[in-house]
Amino acid sequence: MAQPLAEIATAKLTTVEKLQKLIQAPSVTPDDAGTITWLSAQLCQHGFEILLQEEVKGVTNFIAKRYFSPGPSLAFAGHVDVVPANSKGWQVAPFSGDIVDGCIIGRGAADMKGGIAAMLSAAEHLCAQSNVQGTFYWLLTSDEEGEAEYGSKRIAQFLKEHHIVLDACLVGEPTSDKVVGDTIKNGRRGALSGRVQINGKAGHVAYPENTINAAHIAGEIVSALTRLVWWKDEPGSKTHLQVTGITVPNIVDNLVPSECEVTFNIRYSHGYKSDMVQALVESLLEEWKHHLKFVWERPCEPYYTGTKEHNCFLSLTERAIYLVTGRYPSLSTSGGTSDGRFFASPQTQVIECGVRNHSIHQVNEHVSIADLTQIEEIYKAVLKDFFIDRESFLKNLDAFT
């Protein structure tokens, strides 16, 4: 039987042991299963103060702060919640954290408890150093895998209300592809789901001149949507629209349908905002407007972090990865949405960097011990450059780039 997290709050654990303990807490959204209380205790041992630990609608949110001295501020952001898992098809119990062939197996191993365990060890290492300058925050929630209405969105609101402005934010999502550090996210595309409800006029199929076929209009709409030109796309961040459903509530074959619904999802470049996307689609379908009703759902705004002339967190992260792996990472904005969107702003540079994502949400989700060790070293290098060697990094930035 797994040892309760509360009983090991003061234990000295390796990074592997930390990850195992986190996996053994079945924190399926929105339940944090005690993980945040345990992480809070761990961080408090290293001088962090707790600014927020709350439960809202079953979601647990957490903000911790370690002030070292005047200087820049960086936050590590992440989520302790995981998607559900049952034992079917698993080599080991999905919430065991058992080690098989050098891999730690369990729900959340990669997404993203591995990142949290590695960052905790990196934070402990930083706190033991001297000459640390700046302020280090931890931002955690148990509402990332769900609707994200009461998690990081609420944390960002708290930061704003208390006038806390971050210079940088490192999100520990699993971003790597083939090897650790080969890919990082310097942004995410926006996401928006749409429904077009079409109203026509029913009638007998033998007399189509007396009808308005909603299904035929739907076909024209689908064709128009797939030809839409996204002229504000940015390099490396392309917009894609995918039709996800065409529904005709018709039960007989001799009736022209008066109703049809077309559903679609748009993953759009950071050159757009959700209101711009909505306006563009509605304008495109203007000629059918008298037959249409639009319903827009689940807007997730994009964010993008480019290079900056001064205090460039993207370049700092690239350099840290190079120092650890000997390789430069590829930059990507692909994939789903992430909580990074809640923290990104003109003042806050957000980068996502974590372990490989090839097994996330799958049976036998896992992370190798070697990968866990390497991402910990990358996190250590990021923290060292940001909080300790920042001045030397800035001096050498031109040579690096």
N, C-alpha and C positions, 0 to 999 in steps of 0.2 A: 504494500500500500504506500502510495506517495506520501512523503512527509509534508504536512500543511505548510504553506508559505510563511504563515505567521511565526512558526517555530524556528525558521531559519533566517529570520530577518537580520541577525547579527553575525551569521556564519560567514567565513571567508571562503568564497567559492571561485572556482575557475570559470572561464567564459563558457565552456561546455556545460558545466554544472548549472550555471545560471540559466542557460537556454533550456536545459532539461526541466528545471523547476518551473519555468514559465510555460513550457508545453504541457506539463502535468496539471496546470490549472486550466480547465476546459472553458475558456473565456469566449464562448460563442456570442456574437453580437445580440444584445448590448451589454451582456454580463461581463464584467472584468474579472470575476472569479477570484478576487483577492490580489490580483497581480499589481494593481496600482498602490495598494497599501504596502505591499512588500517592496516595490520599487521606491516608494517614498521613504521607507525605513533605510534602505540601502543608501540613498542619496543624502539623507540627513546625517549619516555617519561621516560623510565627506564634506560637511559644511554647507550643504544646500538648505535654504529655507523654503517652506511650502507657502506659496502665494494663493493657491486655489486647489481644493480637493472637494469636489461636489458630485452629487448625483442628481441628474435631471432626466425625468422620463425614463428611468432605468439605466441611463448612460452615466458613466463615471468619467469626469474630466480632471486633469491634473496639470498644475504649473509649479515648477520649482525653480529657484534662482540661487546661483552662487556668485556673489560679487567678490572679485579679487582686488581690483583697483580701477581708477579711471581708465577708460579705453573702450574699444568697440564691443558690441554685443552680438552673440551668436546663440541660436536655439537649435537644439536637436528636437525634431518633431516625429511623432510616430503613433501607432495604434496597437493596443494590446488585444483587440478583438479579432476573432477568426471566423471563417465560414464553418458551417456544421460538418461533422464527419461521423460515419458509423464504421464498424469494424470490417465490413464486407470488402474483400480484396486487399486489405492491409497486411503487410508482413508482420507487423506488431500492432498492438493496440494504438489507435490514433492519438491518444493523449498520454502515451507512456514516455516518449522522449528516449526510447531505447536506441542503442548504437548498433548498427549492422554494417559490416564492411567499411568502417571508417566514416559512416554517415549517421547523423542524428535524425531520426525519423519521427514525424509527428505533425499534427495539424498546427500550422503557424510557424514551423521551423524556418521557412524562408520568408513567409509573409505574415508579420515581419518581426517575429520574436527573436530571430537570429540577429537582426540589426540592432534590436534593443539590447540584447545581451552583450554584443560586441561594443556598442556605444557606452554601456555602463562600465565595462572594463576600461575603455579608453578614458572615460571621465574620471575614474578612480586614479588612473595613471597621471592625468593632468593635475588633479588636486594635490598630488604628492610632490609636484615640482615647485620651484621658486621662480620669481620674476614673472609671474603670470599677470597679464594685464587685460582688463575687460570684465564682462559679465556673461555668464553661461546660464542659459535657460533650458529647461526640459518641458516639452509640451506633449502630453499624452492624452489619448481618448480611447473609449471602447465603442465608438460609433463611426468607424470608417467603412466597414464592410456593409453597412446598412444604408439608410437614407441620408446619413451625415447631417441631419438637421440640428442635433443637440450636442455634437461633438466639437470638432475643431472650429466650426463656425462660431460656437459659443466661446471657445478659447480666444479666438481672434477678437471677438467683441470685448472680452475682458481686458486684453492687452490695450485695445483702443481706449476703453473707459479709464484705464489707469495710466494713460499716456506713456506706455512702453513701446518704444520704436526699436525694432530689431535691425541690425545692419545686415545680418545674414541668417539663413535658416537651412539646415541640412536635414532632409527627410530621408529616413532609413529604409525606404521602400526597396524591394528587390529589383534592381535595374540591369544587372549584368546578364549577358547572354551566354557565351561559351565559356568564358573564364571571368573570375572576379575582377572588376575594374575595367572591363572592356567597353562598357557602355554606361553613361550616366544620363539622367534626364535634366535638361536645362529649361524645361517647360513642359506643358501638357496642352493638347488641343482641348477646345471647349466641346461640350456635348449637349445636344438638345433633341428631344423626341417630339414628334408632331403627329397629329391626327387630322386628316381632312375628311369631314363628314359631308357626303354628297347627297343632295336631295333632287330627285327627278320626278317623273310622273309614270305611274304604273299603267299597264294595259296589256291587252292580248298580243302575243308575239306575231300574230298574223296581220296586225294593223299597227305597225311601228310608227306610222305617220301621226298617230294619236298619242304617242308616248314620248317621254324623255328618259332615255336609258342611263341610269346612274352608273352602271358598270362600264358603259362605253366612255362616259366622261372620265371615269377613273382611269381607264387605259390611256387617254390623252394626257391626263395629269401625271401619271407615272412616266410617260415618255418625256414630258416637259421637265420633270424633276431630274431625270437622269442626264439631261443635256445642259443643265444649269452650269454656267461658267462662274467660277469663284475667282474673280479678278483681283481680289485683295490678298490672295494666298502669299505667305512668306516662304522663302527658301527653307527647305527642311521641315515645313509644317503645312502639309497639304490637306485640303478639305475633302471629305468623302461623305456622300449621301447614299444611304442604303434603304431601299424600300423593304419593310419588315412584314407587311401584311396587306392583303386585299380581301375584304370581307363583304360578302353579299348575303344578307339575311333572307334568302329566297328558298322556298321549299317545293316549288313546282317548276316544271320545265317549259310551261307555255305562258309564263308571266314575265313581262319586261319589268326588271327591278326598279323600284323607285328610290332605293337607298343603297348606298355603298360606302365603305370606309377604307381609306388608304392610310396606313401607318408607316412612319419612316424615322430613321435616326440619322442625325448629322454630327460628325466629328469635325470640328472646324478650326481653322488656323487662328493663331493669336492676332491676325490682322482684323478679326471681327469680334464683336460682342453679340450676345444672344439676341438683343433687340434688332441689331442690324441683320442678322440671319433671318429672323422672322419677317422683317419688312421685305427682304429680298425675295423670299419664297412667296409671300402673299402678292407681291407685285408681279411676279412671274405668272401667277395663276389668275391674274386680273380678269381675263376674258370669261372665266367661269364663275366669277364671284357671286352671282345671284343664286347659284346652286350650292355654294360651299359654306361650311362653318369650320373654322380653325380652332383646334385645341392644342396648346403648347404645354409640354410637361418636362419636368426635371432639368431645368437649365443649369449647366455647370460651366462657369466662365473659364476661359483659357488663361494661362500665364506664360511668360517667357522671360528668361534671364540671359541676356547677352553679355558680351565683354564690356568692361568699363575701363576708362583710362586710369582711374585711381581706385584702389581698394577693391579690386576685381575678385569676387569670391569664386567665380567660374574658373579663372586662371589658377587661383590658389588650390582648388580641388583637383584640377588637371595635374598640377605639379605634384601634389601629394600622391596621387595614383602613380605617376611616373616614377617617383622616388621609391615606391614600394614594389611596383611590378615591372618597371623598365619599359612600360608601354603607355602611350597616350590613349585616353578613352575616346570613343565615338560619342557624339552628342545626338540626343534623340528627344523628340516630343511625342513619340508614338505611344500606343497603349491606351488604357482607360484613363479615367480621371483620377486625381489624387488630392489629398488634403493640402498639398502645397499651394493650391489655388487660394486658400483662405488667408495665407500669410504673405503671399507675394504682393509687392507694391513698388512704387518708384523708389522707396527708401530701403526696401528689404529684398535682397537677392536670395532666391530660393534655388537650391540644387538638390536633386534626389540621387542617392548613391547607396547601393546595397548589394547583397549577394545575388547569385543567379536566380532567375525567375522561371526556370524550365519546369519546375514541379509544383508551382503554387496552385492552390485550390484543387489539387489532384489527389487521388489515392497514393499513399506512400510519399507524401510531401516530405522533402528532406533537404538538409544542407550538410555538406561534408565538413569534417573538422578542419581540414586544410583551408577550405574556403572561409570558414568562420574565423580562423586565425588571420587570414589575409585581410579580410574586411576590417577586423579590429586594428591591424597595423595601419590601414589607410585612414581610419578614423583618428588614430593617434597622430598621424602625420598632419591631418587637417587641423586638429586642435593645437598642435605644436606651432604650426605656421601662423594660425590665427591669433593665438593668445600669447605666445612666447617669442617666436622668431619673426613676428610680423614686419618689423622694420627692415630686417635683412631680406625678407621676401620681397618687399616693395622695391628695394634697391636693385634686386636681381631680376625683377619682372621683365624688363626689356630684354635681357639676355635669354630668359626662358622662352619668351614669345618670339 
